[in-house]
Amino acid sequence: MNQDPSIRKLVAIMFTDMVGYTALMQKDESKARELVQRHRKLMKPQLDEHRGKILHFMGDGTLCTFESAIEAVKAALEIQNLFKSEDEMSLRIGIHIGDIVIGGDEVYGDGINVASRLEPLAEPGGICVSHQVYENIKNQSGFRLSSLGKQHLKNVDEEMVVFAVTRTTDPAPDISHFHQSPSTLRKFNLKWIGMAALIAMLVLFGLRLDFGTMEVESKEDISNLSIAVLPFTNTSADPENEFFADGMTEDILTQLSKIKSLKVISRTSIMQYKNTTKSLSEIGKELGVGTILKGSVRRSGNRVRITAQLIDARTDKYLWAEMYDRELDDIFAIQFDVANKITVALQTSLTSEEEEFINERPTNNLEAYDLFLKGRILADEALAGGGKAQLEEAIRVFQYAIELDPKFINAHSRLAKAHMTMYWDGHGAWDRTDERLAKAKKVIDKVSEIDPDHPEVHLAKGYYYYWGYRNYEEALIHLIPTLEKQPNNSDVSAAIGYVYRRKGEWDYAIAFIQKSVDLDPLSFFKTMQLRDTYSLIRMWQKAEHYTERLMHLKPKSIISYSKKLSLAYLSRGDLEESRRILNDAMLLIDPYRLISLQGGLYVIERKYEKALNVYEKDAAKWYGAKAFLHLKLGHIEKAYSYFDSMRVEEENKLKADPNNILLLSNLGFAYAGLGRKAEAIENGVLAVGLLPLFEDAYVGTFSIESLAEIYTMVGEIDKAIDQLELVLSIPSYTTVNRLKLDPKWDPLREHPRFMQLIAN
C-alpha cells in the first residue's frame, strides 16, 4: 500500500511583501532586485532567532512558518522595526495559523492563502493577523491589538475578523478607514476622531457574540473580571430609605463601570434580582459573570452602615468583604473604596485617570444627592413604562437638586436628558415642542460653563443632538467620548448603535447594540433592538436567536410572539409555522389581546372574511384595516365610509403634530381610498420629504413604502415601482421578503417591472 509522502503541519504562517515593488521593477529593474536581496538578508537573522523557516521566496514576497503564533508576531515586529531605518524599503506582513502540506518541492494549504490575503490589508510597515492568531497572543504583554472588524478576503468563503498588531510602545496603527465613513470623518471634531476610532475598535474587539442559550458563556469561559452588583438590601428601620439602597447600588455600579478592565452588568438586568431566591451560581450563569457583589445598607440619621461582599459566582468563595460604619458625609469615599478594593481582589488595577474619575465628589450637598438618587430612579421607571407623570416628577426633583447645588453636574446632565426624553420618547404624545428643546438647551448651556469636558456634559449634548435634531455626527462627537470614560455604560453604547443604524452604517450599529446587550443581557428592549437590526439586514439566523431570547425573557409577551411570527414569514415565507406560533400564543395569552396578530395573519393568508370578523370584534377602531378588507371583499360603500373615518381621525391628530410622518402617510392612504388622488400623493410626498432616506435609513423606508402604496392605490404603478426600487437598493431592508406575501401589493403583480424587481 503506497503511503502519501506529503507532510501536514499546523503552523503559524507569515507572508511578507515589499511595498511598491512592481512599480520599481518597471522603473529600475536592477535597483528592485538589489532591494529584494537586501530585504531577504535583513530578515534572515530575525527569523533564525525566533525559529522561523523560509519555505519559499516569491519574487518580492516571502513565505515563512513558525512553531507558534507568539514567535511569528515577535519576529514580524522586530522585522518591521528594523525596516524603519530603510528609506527605500517598506513591508506589509500577514500572519495566520493553519494547516500546510509539504510534498516534495510543493507547499500548499488554505492557511497560506489566508496569510497572503491578510498581508495587503496591512498599512506599509504594518502587520495584520487573523482571529486565530489573536486568540493565541491576546494575553501576551507588549502587543497592541486593534480590530479591523470583519474583512472579505479574496478566495476565502467567509468574512474574517482581522487585527492590526503593533508594539505597545509604538503609535497605534491608523485603521480609521476600515470603520469610519468619509462624511463622518470630515465632520468630526478633530479632538475626537482618534477617540471615535478607538471606541469603535474597543467595541468590535471586545465583542462577545453569544448565540447559545441564556447561559451566556461556559463556566470555563467566564472571566473573573466580569461582575454584577446585586441590589443592596435596605436594612434601615425606615422603608423610605429603599430608594437610598437602590441609589447606592447604582452608584457603586456606576463607579465600577468606569474601569475599562472590568465588564460590569447594567442596572436594568441586575435590578431583576431584587429580593430573588436564586443562587449566586444561577445568577452568574444567567448574566455571564464570574463575580458578584452583594451587600446591605442601613441608614439612621446622619450615619450609614454598608456591608459589601465580593463572591466568586462559580465557587461561592468570598474574595473580599468589608463593613463600613461612617458618617453620611463619607458616602462617596465608601464608593471609591469599594471600587478600589474590588480591583485589588480581582488582581487588576486602576489607571491614574480612572482613579481620579472614580474619586470625584459629585456634590457636597447630601440633600441634593438624595434628590438626585430619587430623580434618577423616577426617570428610569418612566422609560420602563411609567410614563409622562413619573418623568415630570423626575424633572421637578432634578431641578430642586440643582437649586440646592447649582454646580451639581450629574443633576444638570440628567435633567437635560429627562427634557429630551419628554421630547423624543413620547413621539409627540408627551411634549415634542420647541419649548421643550429650549429647556434642555438652557440646562446644557449652564452645565457647559461648569465643565464642558465632563462626560456627563457630553452625554447630555449627545442626546440633545440625536433626539432633538437628528444631527448624528454631532451626537457621536459627544456620545463616543462619554463611552470612553464610561466603557460599561450599556445605555450609551446602545444610543451610539441606534445613531449608526439611522445613518445606515449597519456594522457599527450591530457592534454597539450587541455590546449593550452583552452588558445588559436581561433587557427586553435592547434585545429586541438587536433582533430587529439583524432582521433588517437579513441575518435571519441571528435574528432568530434573539427572537428566542425575547421569548425566554418574556414568554407571555405579545411582542415576543409577534416577532417570532413575523420572522417565520419574513425569512422563510412559512405561513404554516406562523399559524402554529399564533396558536401557541393563544394558549398562554387572552386571544382578545392578540387581535392584531390574528387579523394580520388572516390578511397575509388572504382570508379576508375571517380577518374582518376578527377586527370587528375589537372595540378599537381599526379604520385602515377595515377599509382595506371591505375594499378587497367588494364592499365599496363600507370601504369608503371607513376611509373617510380614517381621514377625519388623522386630520385631527395632525393638528397637534403636523410633521408626524406616520400620520401624514396614513392620511395619504385614506385620501387614496377616497379617490382623492392629488391630496393622497401630496401627503405621501410630504412624509418622504420630512424624513428622507439619507437622513434616517432606519425609519425613512417606512414613508417611502407608504408612498409606493399610495401610488399603487391611485393606479400610478410605474411611480410605485420607482419608490420600491429606491427601498430595495438598500441591502438592509426586508421589503423584498414582505412584498412576496403582502396582498396590498396585488395590483402590481402583473407588471413585468415589479416581477423583475422582487425576483432580483
C-alpha positions in Angstrom: 0.0 0.0 0.0 1.5 3.3 -1.1 1.8 6.0 1.5 1.4 9.6 0.8 4.9 11.1 1.2 3.5 14.6 1.9 3.6 16.1 5.4 0.8 18.0 7.0 1.6 20.5 9.8 -0.3 23.1 11.9 1.9 26.2 12.0 1.9 29.9 12.2 2.3 31.2 8.6 3.9 34.6 7.8 3.6 36.2 4.4 5.7 39.4 3.7 5.6 41.7 0.7 7.5 44.7 -0.3 5.5 47.9 -0.8 5.8 49.4 -4.3 8.0 46.6 -5.8 6.0 46.2 -9.0 6.3 49.9 -9.8 10.0 49.9 -9.0 10.6 46.9 -11.3 9.1 48.8 -14.2 11.2 51.9 -13.4 14.5 50.4 -12.4 14.8 46.6 -12.5 18.3 46.3 -11.2 17.5 48.5 -8.2 14.4 46.4 -7.5 16.4 43.2 -7.5 19.1 44.7 -5.2 16.4 45.7 -2.7 14.9 42.2 -2.8 18.3 40.7 -1.9 18.7 43.2 0.9 15.2 42.5 2.1 16.0 38.8 2.4 19.3 39.4 4.1 17.8 41.7 6.8 15.0 39.3 7.6 17.1 36.1 8.0 18.6 36.8 11.5 15.2 37.7 12.9 13.7 34.5 11.5 16.5 32.4 12.9 16.2 34.0 16.4 12.5 33.0 16.5 12.9 29.6 14.9 11.2 30.6 11.7 11.7 28.8 8.5 11.7 30.2 5.0 9.6 27.9 2.8 9.6 30.0 -0.4 10.8 33.3 -1.9 8.0 34.6 -4.2 9.5 37.5 -6.1 9.4 40.3 -3.5 7.4 38.2 -1.1 8.5 35.6 1.5 6.5 32.7 2.9 7.7 31.6 6.3 6.5 29.3 9.1 6.9 29.4 12.9 6.2 26.9 15.6 4.0 29.3 17.5 1.9 32.5 16.8 3.8 34.4 19.5 7.2 33.8 17.9 5.8 34.7 14.5 4.4 38.0 15.8 7.6 38.8 17.7 9.7 38.2 14.6 7.3 40.3 12.5 7.5 43.2 14.9 11.3 43.1 15.0 11.5 42.9 11.2 9.2 45.9 10.8 11.2 47.8 13.5 14.4 47.0 11.6 13.0 48.2 8.3 12.0 51.6 9.7 15.6 52.7 9.1 15.5 51.6 5.5 14.3 54.6 3.5 13.8 52.7 0.2 12.0 49.6 1.6 8.8 49.0 3.4 7.0 45.8 4.1 3.5 44.6 4.7 3.1 41.4 6.8 0.2 39.0 7.2 0.1 36.1 9.8 -2.3 33.2 10.2 -2.4 29.9 11.9 -3.4 26.9 9.7 -2.5 23.6 8.1 0.1 23.4 5.4 1.0 20.4 3.3 4.6 19.9 2.3 5.1 17.4 -0.5 8.4 17.4 -2.4 9.0 20.8 -3.7 5.4 21.9 -3.3 3.9 23.7 -0.3 0.2 24.3 -0.2 -2.8 24.7 2.0 -5.7 27.1 2.9 -3.6 28.7 5.6 -1.1 30.0 3.1 -3.9 31.6 1.0 -5.3 33.3 4.1 -1.9 34.7 5.2 -1.3 36.0 1.7 -4.7 37.7 1.7 -4.1 39.3 5.1 -0.9 40.9 4.0 -2.5 43.5 1.6 -4.7 44.7 4.4 -1.7 45.9 6.4 -0.5 49.5 6.2 3.0 50.0 4.9 5.2 49.0 7.8 2.3 47.2 9.4 1.2 43.7 10.4 -2.2 42.1 10.1 -3.2 38.9 11.8 -6.2 36.6 11.8 -8.6 35.9 14.7 -6.8 32.6 15.2 -3.5 34.4 15.8 -5.3 37.0 18.1 -6.6 34.2 20.3 -3.1 32.9 20.8 -1.4 36.2 21.6 -4.2 38.3 23.2 -3.0 37.7 26.8 0.7 38.5 26.0 2.2 41.7 27.2 4.0 44.0 24.8 1.4 43.8 21.9 -1.3 46.3 20.9 -4.1 44.6 19.0 -6.6 46.8 17.1 -9.6 45.1 15.4 -10.3 46.0 11.8 -13.6 44.2 12.0 -14.8 41.6 9.5 -13.0 41.7 6.2 -13.7 39.9 2.9 -10.5 38.1 1.8 -10.2 37.1 -1.8 -10.9 33.4 -2.4 -12.0 32.9 1.2 -15.6 31.9 1.6 -16.5 33.6 4.9 -15.5 37.1 6.1 -12.8 37.0 8.8 -12.2 39.3 11.8 -8.7 40.8 11.2 -6.4 42.6 13.7 -3.6 45.1 13.3 -0.6 44.5 15.6 2.0 47.0 17.0 4.2 47.1 20.0 2.6 48.9 22.9 5.4 51.4 22.8 4.6 52.3 19.2 1.9 54.6 17.9 -1.5 52.9 17.3 -2.0 52.0 13.6 -4.2 54.2 11.5 -7.2 52.0 10.9 -10.0 54.5 10.8 -10.5 53.9 7.1 -11.7 50.4 7.9 -14.6 51.7 10.0 -15.4 55.3 9.5 -17.4 56.8 6.7 -15.8 59.7 4.9 -18.6 62.1 5.7 -18.3 61.3 9.4 -14.5 61.8 9.3 -14.9 65.1 7.7 -17.4 66.4 10.2 -15.9 65.0 13.4 -14.2 67.4 15.8 -10.5 66.5 15.3 -10.2 66.1 19.1 -12.4 63.1 19.0 -11.5 61.4 15.7 -8.9 59.2 17.3 -11.2 58.5 20.2 -14.1 57.6 18.0 -11.9 55.0 16.2 -10.6 53.7 19.5 -14.0 53.2 21.0 -15.3 51.6 17.8 -12.3 49.2 18.0 -12.9 48.5 21.7 -16.5 47.5 21.0 -15.6 45.4 18.0 -12.6 44.0 19.7 -14.3 43.2 22.9 -17.5 41.9 21.4 -18.7 38.5 22.7 -21.0 37.2 20.1 -23.4 35.0 22.0 -25.6 32.6 20.0 -26.1 29.9 22.7 -28.6 29.7 25.5 -29.4 32.3 28.1 -26.3 31.0 29.9 -24.1 33.4 28.1 -20.8 31.6 28.4 -19.5 28.3 29.8 -18.0 28.2 33.3 -14.5 28.0 31.9 -15.0 31.0 29.5 -16.4 33.4 32.1 -13.8 35.9 33.3 -13.2 36.9 36.9 -13.2 40.5 35.6 -16.9 40.3 34.8 -19.1 41.5 37.7 -22.7 42.0 38.6 -23.7 44.3 41.5 -26.9 42.8 43.0 -29.4 45.3 44.5 -28.2 46.2 48.0 -30.7 45.2 50.8 -32.3 48.0 52.7 -32.0 47.1 56.4 -33.0 50.5 57.7 -35.9 50.8 60.1 -37.5 53.4 57.7 -38.7 51.7 54.5 -38.5 55.2 52.8 -34.7 54.5 52.7 -35.3 51.9 50.0 -34.5 54.4 47.3 -31.2 55.2 49.1 -30.2 51.5 49.0 -31.1 51.3 45.3 -29.2 54.5 44.7 -26.2 53.1 46.5 -26.4 50.0 44.3 -26.5 52.1 41.1 -23.7 54.5 42.3 -21.3 51.6 43.1 -22.2 50.0 39.8 -21.6 53.4 38.0 -18.2 53.7 39.7 -17.2 50.2 38.6 -18.4 50.9 35.1 -15.7 53.5 34.7 -13.0 50.8 34.9 -12.1 49.6 31.4 -10.6 46.3 32.6 -13.9 45.2 34.1 -17.1 44.0 32.4 -20.0 45.4 34.5 -23.6 44.3 34.1 -26.1 47.2 33.7 -28.8 48.2 36.2 -31.7 47.0 34.1 -30.5 43.5 34.3 -29.3 43.4 37.9 -32.5 45.1 39.4 -34.4 42.0 38.2 -32.7 40.1 41.0 -34.1 42.3 43.8 -35.4 40.0 46.5 -34.5 37.0 44.4 -34.3 33.5 45.8 -31.9 32.3 43.1 -28.4 31.1 44.0 -25.4 33.2 43.1 -24.3 30.4 40.8 -27.6 30.6 38.8 -27.4 34.4 38.7 -23.8 34.2 37.5 -24.7 31.8 34.7 -27.7 33.9 33.6 -25.7 37.1 33.5 -22.4 35.6 32.2 -20.3 36.9 35.0 -17.6 35.4 37.2 -18.0 37.6 40.3 -21.0 39.1 42.2 -21.0 41.9 44.6 -23.8 41.9 47.2 -24.5 43.9 50.3 -26.8 45.9 52.5 -27.4 49.5 53.5 -28.6 50.7 56.9 -29.2 54.4 57.2 -30.0 56.1 60.5 -29.9 59.8 60.9 -26.5 61.1 59.7 -24.9 57.7 59.8 -24.8 54.8 57.3 -23.7 51.2 57.7 -22.8 49.5 54.4 -21.7 45.9 54.1 -20.2 44.6 50.8 -19.1 41.1 49.8 -17.4 40.1 46.6 -18.0 36.4 45.8 -16.9 34.1 43.0 -20.2 33.1 41.4 -18.8 29.7 40.3 -17.4 28.5 43.7 -19.3 30.7 46.2 -15.9 31.6 47.6 -15.6 35.0 49.3 -13.0 37.1 47.5 -13.4 40.2 49.7 -15.7 41.6 52.4 -15.9 44.9 54.3 -18.3 46.7 56.6 -18.3 50.5 56.6 -19.8 52.4 59.6 -19.4 56.0 58.7 -20.9 59.4 58.7 -23.2 60.0 55.7 -20.7 62.7 54.5 -18.3 59.8 53.8 -20.7 58.1 51.3 -18.5 59.0 48.2 -15.3 57.8 49.9 -17.1 54.5 50.6 -18.0 54.1 46.9 -14.4 54.8 45.9 -13.0 52.4 48.4 -15.4 49.6 47.3 -14.4 50.1 43.7 -10.7 50.2 44.6 -10.9 47.1 46.8 -12.7 45.1 44.1 -9.9 45.9 41.6 -7.4 44.6 44.1 -9.4 41.5 44.9 -9.7 40.8 41.1 -6.0 41.4 40.6 -6.4 44.3 38.3 -5.7 48.0 38.9 -7.0 51.5 38.3 -5.3 53.8 35.9 -4.5 57.3 37.3 -7.3 58.7 35.2 -9.8 56.1 36.4 -8.8 56.7 40.0 -9.3 60.5 39.6 -12.6 59.9 37.8 -13.9 57.5 40.4 -12.7 59.7 43.3 -14.7 62.6 42.0 -17.1 64.0 44.6 -20.3 64.9 42.6 -21.7 67.2 45.3 -21.1 68.4 48.8 -24.8 68.8 49.5 -26.3 65.5 50.7 -29.9 66.6 50.4 -29.2 67.4 46.7 -27.6 63.9 46.4 -30.7 62.3 47.9 -32.9 64.1 45.4 -30.6 63.1 42.6 -31.0 59.4 43.5 -34.8 59.8 43.6 -34.9 61.6 40.3 -32.7 59.0 38.6 -34.9 56.2 39.7 -38.1 58.1 38.6 -36.6 58.8 35.2 -35.6 55.1 34.8 -39.1 53.9 35.8 -40.7 56.4 33.3 -38.6 54.9 30.5 -39.5 51.4 31.6 -43.2 52.2 31.2 -44.1 54.5 34.0 -45.0 57.3 31.6 -45.2 61.1 31.5 -46.2 61.7 35.1 -43.1 60.0 36.5 -40.9 61.8 34.1 -42.4 65.2 35.1 -41.8 64.3 38.7 -38.1 63.4 37.9 -37.7 66.7 36.2 -39.1 68.5 39.3 -36.8 66.6 41.6 -33.7 67.2 39.5 -34.5 70.9 39.4 -34.7 71.0 43.1 -31.4 69.3 43.5 -29.8 71.9 41.2 -31.3 74.7 43.3 -29.5 73.2 46.4 -26.2 72.8 44.5 -26.0 74.8 41.3 -22.7 73.1 40.4 -24.1 69.5 40.6 -23.0 68.4 37.1 -24.7 65.0 37.2 -28.1 66.5 38.2 -27.8 69.0 35.3 -27.0 66.2 32.9 -29.9 64.0 33.9 -32.3 67.0 33.9 -31.3 67.8 30.3 -31.7 64.1 29.3 -35.1 64.0 31.1 -36.3 67.0 29.0 -35.0 65.3 25.8 -36.8 62.0 26.8 -40.0 64.1 27.2 -39.4 65.4 23.7 -38.4 62.1 22.0 -39.9 59.1 23.7 -43.4 60.4 23.7 -43.3 60.6 19.9 -45.4 63.7 20.1 -47.7 62.5 22.8 -45.6 63.9 25.6 -44.1 67.2 24.6 -42.5 67.4 21.2 -42.2 71.2 21.2 -39.6 73.9 20.6 -40.2 75.0 24.2 -39.1 71.6 25.5 -35.9 71.7 23.3 -35.2 75.2 24.7 -35.5 74.0 28.3 -32.9 71.2 27.6 -30.6 73.7 25.8 -30.8 76.1 28.8 -29.6 73.4 31.2 -26.9 72.2 28.8 -25.5 75.7 28.3 -25.5 76.2 32.1 -23.6 72.9 32.9 -21.2 73.5 30.0 -20.0 76.6 31.8 -19.1 74.4 34.8 -17.1 71.8 33.0 -17.5 71.5 29.2 -15.4 68.3 29.0 -17.1 66.3 31.7 -18.5 63.0 30.4 -22.0 63.8 31.8 -22.0 67.1 29.9 -21.1 65.2 26.7 -23.8 62.7 27.5 -26.5 65.5 27.7 -25.2 67.0 24.5 -25.2 63.7 22.7 -28.9 63.1 23.4 -29.7 66.7 22.6 -28.4 66.5 19.1 -29.6 63.0 18.5 -33.1 63.2 19.8 -33.6 66.9 19.2 -32.2 67.4 15.7 -31.2 64.0 14.3 -27.7 65.5 13.9 -25.9 62.2 14.0 -22.4 63.4 13.5 -22.6 66.0 16.3 -24.3 63.4 18.6 -21.4 60.9 18.0 -18.9 63.6 18.8 -20.4 63.7 22.3 -21.6 60.1 22.9 -18.3 58.4 21.9 -16.2 60.3 24.5 -18.8 59.5 27.1 -18.4 55.8 26.4 -14.6 56.2 26.5 -15.0 57.4 30.1 -17.8 55.0 31.0 -16.9 51.9 28.9 -19.5 49.7 30.6 -22.4 52.2 30.1 -24.9 50.0 28.2 -27.3 52.8 27.5 -24.6 55.0 25.8 -23.4 52.0 23.8 -27.0 51.3 22.7 -27.5 55.0 21.8 -24.4 55.0 19.6 -25.7 51.9 17.9 -29.1 53.5 17.3 -27.4 56.5 15.8 -25.3 54.4 13.4 -28.4 52.5 12.5 -30.2 55.6 11.4 -27.1 56.5 9.4 -27.4 53.2 7.7 -23.9 52.1 9.0 -25.1 48.6 9.9 -21.8 47.0 11.0 -21.3 49.8 13.6 -24.9 49.6 14.6 -24.7 45.8 15.2 -21.4 46.2 17.1 -22.6 48.8 19.6 -26.1 47.4 20.1 -24.6 43.9 20.6 -22.2 45.4 23.2 -25.1 47.0 25.0 -26.9 43.7 25.2 -23.8 42.0 26.4 -23.7 44.4 29.3 -27.4 44.3 29.8 -28.4 40.7 28.9 -31.8 40.7 30.6 -33.0 43.9 28.9 -36.0 43.0 26.8 -35.9 46.4 24.9 -32.2 46.2 23.9 -32.5 42.6 22.9 -35.5 43.5 20.7 -33.5 46.3 19.1 -30.6 43.9 18.4 -33.1 41.3 17.0 -34.8 43.9 14.8 -31.4 45.2 13.4 -30.3 41.7 12.5 -33.7 41.2 10.8 -33.3 44.4 8.8 -30.0 43.3 7.4 -31.5 39.8 6.7 -29.2 38.0 9.1 -32.0 35.6 9.8 -30.2 33.0 11.9 -29.0 35.6 14.4 -32.4 37.4 14.3 -34.0 34.0 15.1 -31.6 33.5 18.1 -32.5 36.8 19.6 -36.2 36.2 18.9 -35.9 33.1 21.1 -34.1 35.2 23.7 -37.1 37.5 23.7 -39.3 34.5 24.2 -37.1 33.5 27.2 -37.2 36.9 28.7 -41.0 37.4 28.4 -42.7 34.1 27.5 -46.2 35.7 27.7 -45.4 38.9 25.8 -47.4 39.7 22.7 -44.3 41.4 21.3 -42.3 38.2 21.7 -44.8 36.2 19.8 -45.3 38.9 17.2 -41.5 39.0 16.5 -41.4 35.2 16.2 -44.4 35.1 13.9 -43.2 37.8 11.6 -39.8 36.3 11.3 -41.3 33.0 10.2 -42.9 34.5 7.1 -40.3 37.2 6.5 -37.3 34.9 6.5 -39.0 31.7 5.1 -42.4 32.7 3.9 -43.7 29.9 6.1 -47.3 30.8 6.9 -48.0 27.4 8.4 -45.3 28.0 11.0 -46.7 31.5 11.6 -50.1 29.9 12.3 -48.6 27.4 14.7 -46.9 30.3 16.6 -50.1 32.2 16.8 -52.0 29.1 18.1 -49.2 28.6 20.8 -49.7 32.3 21.8 -53.4 31.8 22.2 -52.9 29.1 24.8 -51.0 31.5 27.0 -52.4 34.9 26.2 -56.0 36.1 26.1 -57.0 35.8 22.4 -58.7 39.2 22.6 -55.2 40.8 23.2 -53.9 39.0 20.0 -56.4 40.6 17.6 -53.8 42.5 15.7 -51.8 39.3 15.2 -54.8 37.2 14.3 -56.2 39.8 11.8 -52.8 40.5 10.3 -52.1 36.8 9.7 -55.5 36.2 8.1 -54.8 39.2 5.7 -51.5 37.7 4.7 -53.3 34.3 4.1 -55.8 36.3 2.0 -58.7 35.1 4.3 -60.4 38.5 4.2 -63.7 37.5 5.7 -62.0 35.9 8.7 -59.7 38.9 9.1 -62.7 41.3 9.0 -64.6 39.2 11.7 -61.6 39.4 14.0 -61.3 43.2 13.6 -65.0 43.7 14.1 -64.8 42.0 17.5 -62.4 44.6 18.7 -63.5 47.8 20.4 -60.6 49.6 18.7 -61.4 51.4 15.5 -59.0 49.8 13.0 -60.3 52.1 10.3 -57.5 51.4 7.9 -57.6 47.6 8.2 -61.4 47.5 7.9 -61.4 49.9 4.9 -58.8 47.7 3.1 -60.7 44.5 3.9 -64.0 45.8 2.7 -62.4 47.0 -0.4 -60.9 43.5 -1.0 -64.4 42.0 -0.4 -66.0 44.4 -2.9 -68.0 46.3 -0.2 -67.3 49.7 -1.8 -69.6 51.8 0.3 -68.4 50.4 3.6 -64.8 50.8 2.5 -65.4 54.4 1.5 -67.0 55.0 5.0 -64.1 53.6 6.9 -61.6 55.5 4.7 -63.4 58.7 5.5 -63.4 58.0 9.2 -59.7 57.3 9.0 -59.3 60.7 7.2 -61.1 62.6 9.9 -59.1 60.9 12.6 -55.7 61.5 11.0 -56.5 65.1 10.2 -57.4 65.8 13.8 -54.2 64.2 15.1 -52.1 66.2 12.6 -53.4 69.5 14.1 -51.4 68.7 17.3 -48.4 67.1 15.5 -48.3 68.4 11.9 -44.9 66.9 11.0 -45.6 63.3 12.1 -44.7 61.2 9.0 -46.8 58.2 10.2 -49.9 60.4 10.4 -49.2 62.0 7.0 -48.7 58.6 5.4 -51.9 57.3 6.9 -53.8 60.4 5.7 -52.4 59.8 2.2 -53.6 56.2 2.4 -57.1 57.4 3.4 -57.3 60.0 0.7 -56.2 57.3 -1.9 -59.1 55.1 -0.7 -61.5 58.0 -1.2 -60.2 58.6 -4.7 -58.7 62.0 -3.8 -55.6 61.3 -5.8 -53.8 64.7 -5.7 -54.2 65.0 -1.9 -53.1 61.4 -1.4 -49.9 61.9 -3.3 -49.3 65.3 -1.7 -49.3 63.9 1.8 -47.2 60.8 0.8 -44.6 63.0 -0.8 -44.6 65.4 2.2 -44.0 62.4 4.6 -41.0 61.3 2.5 -39.6 64.8 2.3 -39.8 65.3 6.1 -37.6 62.2 6.8 -35.7 61.2 3.6 -33.8 58.0 3.5 -30.4 59.7 3.7 -31.4 61.3 7.0 -32.8 58.1 8.6 -32.1 54.7 7.0 -34.0 53.0 9.8 -37.3 54.8 9.7 -37.1 56.6 6.4 -38.0 53.5 4.5 -41.5 53.5 6.1 -42.6 56.7 4.4 -41.2 55.6 1.0 -43.1 52.3 1.2 -46.2 54.2 2.2 -45.9 56.5 -0.8 -45.4 53.4 -3.0 -48.6 52.0 -1.5 -50.5 55.3 -2.2 -49.2 55.3 -5.8 -50.5 51.7 -6.2 -53.9 52.6 -4.9 -54.3 55.5 -7.3 -53.1 53.5 -10.3 -49.7 55.1 -10.7 -47.9 51.7 -11.0 -44.6 52.9 -12.5 -44.2 55.6 -9.8 -44.9 52.9 -7.1 -42.2 50.8 -8.6 -39.8 53.7 -8.7 -40.3 54.1 -4.9 -39.8 50.4 -4.3 -36.6 50.3 -6.3 -35.3 53.0 -4.1 -36.1 51.0 -1.0 -34.8 47.7 -2.4 -31.5 49.4 -3.4 -30.7 49.3 0.3 -29.3 45.9 1.4 -30.6 46.4 4.9 -34.3 46.3 4.2 -36.7 43.3 4.3 -39.2 44.7 1.8 -38.4 42.1 -0.8 -39.5 39.3 1.5 -42.7 41.1 2.5 -43.7 42.0 -1.0 -43.9 38.4 -1.9 -46.6 37.9 0.7 -48.4 41.1 1.3 -51.7 41.4 -0.6 -51.6 45.2 -0.5 -49.3 45.0 -3.5 -51.6 42.8 -5.6 -52.3 45.5 -8.2 -48.5 45.5 -9.0 -48.1 41.8 -9.5 -48.9 41.6 -13.2 -46.4 44.4 -14.1 -43.2 43.0 -15.6 -41.0 45.6 -13.9 -42.4 44.6 -10.5 -41.9 40.9 -11.1 -38.3 41.5 -12.1 -37.8 43.8 -9.1 -38.8 41.2 -6.5 -37.0 38.4 -8.4 -33.8 40.3 -8.1 
